[in-house]
Amino acid sequence: MMVSTLSRYFLRRYLALTLWFFIGVTAISFLIDFSETSGRFGDIDGFTATVALYMTALRLPLIIQQTVPFISLFVGMTVLIALNRKSELVVARSAGISVWQFMMPFAFGALMVGLVTTLAVNPLAAWAQGQALNLETTLRNAGGKASTSTAIPWLRQISGNDDVIIGARTVSDNGTELVDAVLIHFDSGGRIVLRQDARTAKLKDGYWQLNDVTQTRPGEIPTRLATAKVSTNLKQEFVQERLAQPETVGFYDLSRKIAVARSYGVSTKALETQFHSLLSLPFLLVAMTLIAATVSLKFSRFNQSRSVILGGILSGFVLYVVTVLVKAFGSSGVVPPFVAAWIPVVVAMSLGATVLLHQEDG
């Protein structure tokens, strides 16, 4: 009964502090992103403070999702240090409660936060991020500014004797609209016969609808057209799967997206890595909590060693960087997606448990 009551108390402390951290991080992230958005789009006609607030609100769930591991780390360190300063952990140990028993509520709390992030925050973040990208594209088109996106998707279509490579600066509308599109046409001998630069290219049923087009042929003066059509045998479903960004696909849709992409022969490495990363997120938060425990359980009545706290922060930061780096390897196909998502989590949990065993049991 005593352990059960103490566990509920620790869990309430952990969840309450997590809520306050979320509120603080949300407020800071909102202010920073609002300032950054206003600076990027402030010179576009029609851009107002209301639009900036709306765009920032759309991007906020994804930002929160990305900061959850650090929130878990700092919450774990803060709550354990606070309990230590009030001698509550000392009393718990003197009552015969082991470190593994009083760490269970914190690990369970981290697991709960991870599940809520995966099952609730991520679908909201994916939908909102897609809306934010569409709004950004609309603003830039209205203002006549090119997107600064570094994602440059490329497609190749062969329709009859027409071999076309299609590129774009960015995409919108689930991948069926290309912004600042470039279409390069080749003949049967592999020579370039036509280049079309279009402000937008919208995939219709059986053709690409190009708007504000500049056509250039070898040895001829470029010509301008208001609209143009380019026939295609690409299906909208294929293009959507080919150009889909994993961040804009919610957790509940990832399995279906992966299956559809495989049916079209499209690489699913990025989507699979995203799926396994979301599955492993709750356990990543548990690993962060164990790392926090390794630097916060030593009793200190007034303050913890600054070097110890800094070591915990650096350890969590290194784990997060390694997780992101290995995730990039998984998305590119260098390592299997399952390995990319789970190996850093398993290694971190094992190291955290090993350090706690060494500290507590020798």
Secondary structure, DSSP 4 states (H G I P E B T S, - for coil): -HHHHHHHHHHHHHHHHHHHHHHHHHHHHHHHHHHHHHHHHTTSTT--HHHHHHHHHHHHHHHHHHHHHHHHHHHHHHHHHHHHHTTHHHHHHHTT--HHHHHHHHHHHHHHHHHHIIIIIHHHHHHHHHHHHHHHHHHHHHHT---------EEEEEETTEEEEEE-SEEEGGGTEEEEEEEEEE-TTS-EEEEEEEEEEEE-SSEEEEEEEEEE-TTS--EEEEEEEEE----HHHHHHHH--GGGS-HHHHHHHHHHHHHTT---HHHHHHHHHHHHHHHHHHHHHHHHHHTT-S--SS---HHHHHHHHHHHHHHHHHHHHHHHHHHHTSS-HHHHHHHHHHHHHHHHHHHHHHHHH-
